[in-house]
Structure formats: C-alpha cells, structure tokens
Amino acid sequence: LFSPLILAVCGIGVKVVGKENIPNYPAIYISNHTSLLDIPILFAAINQPLFYVAKMELKRVPFLGQYMQAMGMIFIDRSNREQAMLSMRSAIQDIAKGKSIVVFPEGTRSKTGELQPFKRGAFVIACEGEIPIVPVVIHGGSNALKSGSFSLRPTKIEIEVCPVVQATNFKNLDQDALAKEMHTLFLKKLEGETNTQVEN
C-alpha cells in the first residue's frame, strides 16, 4: 500500500513490461539489485503479496528488523552455512503454503549499476523445492538512487517481467548451472544499458 506513495514522493515513475507473465501461483521472483528503492519498486510493479529473503544483519536494525519480522520476511545467515540451509528449506515450506518470495541473487546492491555474479541461495530453493522462477529485470534503478548516495533523482524506471521458468525446464540442472543460466539471461536483458534515464 505504501510503495506507490513512496515512489510518488520520490518522483519515481514505474513502467511495467510483461505484466501478463506474472503468475497467479507461488513462485520465486529474482531481480537485479541497484538501489534502496528496488523493494518498493517491485512491490508496486508486481502488485501481489511478496516476501523478501534478506540477510540476517537487517534483522538487527532497529525498527526495520522488527517490521520485516512482523511482515513474515525470511532471513538468511550467510556466515553460517548450516543455518542458511535451514532458512532456505523453511522458505521452500513457505512457498508450498502459498507465499511468493523475492530474492536478489547478487546478494547486495551493485555499487556500479553493473550486474554482479549470482549467489546460489535462490537456486537452491528453486531446485530442491521444484519451484518456478520469475526473472524480473529492473532497468534504470541506479538512475534514481545510486549506491552509497542519498540524493534522489526523479526518473522513469522500467520493470521487465520475463516469462516464468518452470521447474521442468531446469530439473536436470544443478544450482550452479541454473544460477549461471539466469545470470546470462539478465546480462542479455541489460546489455548496452547505461546510466541514462529510461525512455517512456
């Protein structure tokens, strides 16, 4: 509810391409991560209940951590492999109960706007749970708010919702191979993109 208001106050316009690809069943949404505004941008674009997978450090941030817990977000302790795997398997159960989750497979915001390597977490969940993946490409996110900056710039951002990748399409791939394929897809979608305003 608050996401469109936040974006309006910030002067951020969102154009969504591929709305017809948004499924009406639980899935893992994966997206590139270029700014602090990516979360409200995706909430506004997808317009469905979404639950984010976040690093454990955010759970300890006053107010934000409590809010995220209350909203049912999923925390991953990246410093503890065993606990991280437990959290990922818990996410599989949450999806089976009807939750759709969002993962930024880069693991953190890109400081340059360029796509970083994908970590395995989202793809462990997808492979083990045989859960479909929805790639969502944010074009021009760093135009509005660069990493490390608090200077907002009104701009237009395009969200490209790609066709769902069904689990049957990657049943013969391991997590690393799937991560590589998805990374290649994002690279192709972002090819030639510069830090200029996305046209209407």
C-alpha positions in Angstrom: 0.0 0.0 0.0 2.8 2.4 0.8 5.0 1.6 -2.2 3.2 3.8 -4.8 3.1 6.6 -2.3 6.9 6.3 -1.6 7.7 6.3 -5.3 5.3 9.3 -6.0 7.0 11.3 -3.2 10.4 10.4 -4.7 9.3 11.4 -8.2 9.8 7.8 -9.5 7.7 6.6 -12.4 7.4 2.9 -13.0 6.6 1.3 -16.3 5.9 -2.4 -16.2 6.5 -4.6 -19.3 5.4 -8.2 -19.3 2.6 -8.0 -16.7 1.0 -11.0 -18.5 4.0 -13.1 -17.2 3.1 -12.6 -13.6 1.8 -16.0 -12.4 -1.3 -16.5 -10.2 0.6 -19.2 -8.2 3.5 -19.1 -5.8 7.0 -18.6 -7.3 10.5 -17.3 -6.7 10.9 -13.8 -8.2 14.6 -13.0 -8.8 15.7 -9.4 -9.6 18.9 -7.4 -10.1 19.6 -5.0 -7.2 20.7 -1.5 -7.9 19.2 0.8 -5.2 17.4 1.0 -1.9 14.2 1.8 -3.9 14.2 -1.7 -5.5 11.8 -3.1 -2.8 9.0 -0.5 -3.2 9.6 -0.6 -7.0 9.0 -4.4 -7.1 6.0 -4.2 -4.7 4.4 -1.6 -6.9 5.2 -3.4 -10.2 4.2 -6.9 -9.2 1.1 -5.8 -7.2 0.9 -9.1 -5.3 1.8 -10.1 -1.7 5.6 -10.7 -1.8 8.0 -11.8 0.9 11.7 -10.9 0.7 14.7 -13.0 1.5 17.1 -10.7 3.4 20.5 -11.0 5.0 20.4 -11.6 8.8 22.1 -8.3 9.5 18.9 -6.4 8.6 17.1 -8.3 11.4 19.2 -6.4 13.9 18.4 -2.9 12.5 16.1 -1.1 15.0 12.5 -0.8 13.8 13.3 -2.1 10.3 14.2 -5.5 11.6 11.1 -5.7 13.8 8.9 -4.6 10.8 10.4 -7.2 8.5 9.9 -9.9 11.0 6.3 -8.8 11.6 5.7 -8.9 7.8 7.0 -12.5 7.6 10.2 -11.8 5.7 12.8 -14.6 5.5 16.3 -14.0 7.0 19.4 -15.9 5.8 22.6 -16.0 8.0 25.2 -16.1 5.3 28.0 -16.5 7.8 26.6 -19.9 9.0 26.1 -22.4 6.2 24.0 -24.8 8.3 21.6 -22.1 9.4 21.4 -20.7 5.9 20.4 -24.1 4.6 17.7 -24.4 7.3 16.4 -20.9 6.4 16.3 -21.9 2.7 14.4 -25.1 3.4 12.0 -23.1 5.6 11.4 -20.8 2.5 10.5 -23.9 0.5 7.8 -24.7 3.0 6.6 -21.1 3.0 6.2 -21.2 -0.8 4.4 -24.5 -0.6 1.9 -22.8 1.7 1.3 -20.1 -0.9 3.9 -17.4 -0.4 5.8 -15.9 -3.3 9.3 -14.8 -2.4 11.7 -12.3 -3.8 15.4 -12.8 -3.9 18.2 -10.5 -5.1 20.7 -13.2 -6.2 23.5 -10.7 -6.4 23.3 -10.7 -2.6 23.8 -7.0 -2.2 23.3 -3.8 -4.1 25.6 -3.2 -7.1 27.8 -0.1 -6.5 28.4 0.5 -10.2 25.0 -0.5 -11.6 26.6 -3.4 -13.4 25.3 -6.9 -12.7 27.3 -8.8 -10.2 27.7 -12.6 -10.0 24.7 -14.5 -8.7 24.9 -16.4 -5.5 23.3 -19.9 -5.2 20.7 -19.4 -2.5 17.7 -18.7 -4.7 18.6 -21.5 -7.0 19.0 -24.0 -4.1 15.4 -23.2 -3.1 14.2 -23.5 -6.7 15.9 -26.8 -7.4 15.2 -28.5 -4.1 11.6 -27.4 -4.0 11.0 -27.6 -7.8 9.6 -24.1 -7.7 9.2 -21.9 -10.8 11.3 -18.8 -11.2 10.1 -15.4 -12.4 13.0 -13.2 -13.6 12.3 -9.5 -13.1 14.7 -7.1 -14.7 14.9 -3.5 -13.3 16.1 -1.1 -15.9 17.5 2.3 -14.7 17.2 1.7 -11.0 20.5 3.3 -10.3 19.4 6.4 -12.1 17.1 7.2 -9.2 19.4 6.5 -6.3 23.0 5.4 -6.7 24.5 3.1 -4.1 26.1 5.0 -1.3 24.1 8.1 -2.1 21.0 9.6 -0.5 20.5 12.0 -3.4 17.2 11.1 -5.2 16.7 12.0 -8.8 13.2 11.9 -10.3 13.3 9.5 -13.2 11.4 6.7 -15.1 12.2 3.1 -14.3 11.2 0.2 -16.4 10.4 -3.2 -14.9 10.6 -6.1 -17.3 8.8 -9.3 -16.1 10.2 -12.2 -18.1 8.3 -15.4 -18.8 8.1 -17.9 -15.9 10.9 -20.5 -15.9 9.1 -23.7 -14.9 10.8 -26.2 -12.7 10.5 -28.8 -15.5 12.9 -26.6 -17.5 15.7 -26.9 -15.0 15.2 -30.3 -13.4 18.4 -31.6 -15.0 20.5 -28.6 -13.8 22.3 -28.2 -10.5 22.1 -24.9 -8.6 25.3 -23.5 -10.0 24.3 -24.2 -13.6 20.9 -22.7 -13.0 22.5 -19.6 -11.4 24.7 -19.2 -14.5 21.8 -19.5 -16.9 19.8 -16.9 -15.1 22.8 -14.6 -14.9 23.3 -14.9 -18.6 19.6 -14.0 -19.2 19.9 -10.9 -17.0 23.1 -9.9 -18.8 21.4 -10.1 -22.2 18.4 -8.1 -20.9 20.7 -5.4 -19.5 23.1 -5.4 -22.4 24.0 -1.9 -23.6 22.2 -0.3 -20.7 23.8 2.9 -19.4 23.1 5.2 -16.5 20.8 7.4 -18.5 17.1 7.9 -17.9 14.9 5.1 -19.4 12.7 6.5 -22.1 8.9 6.2 -21.9 
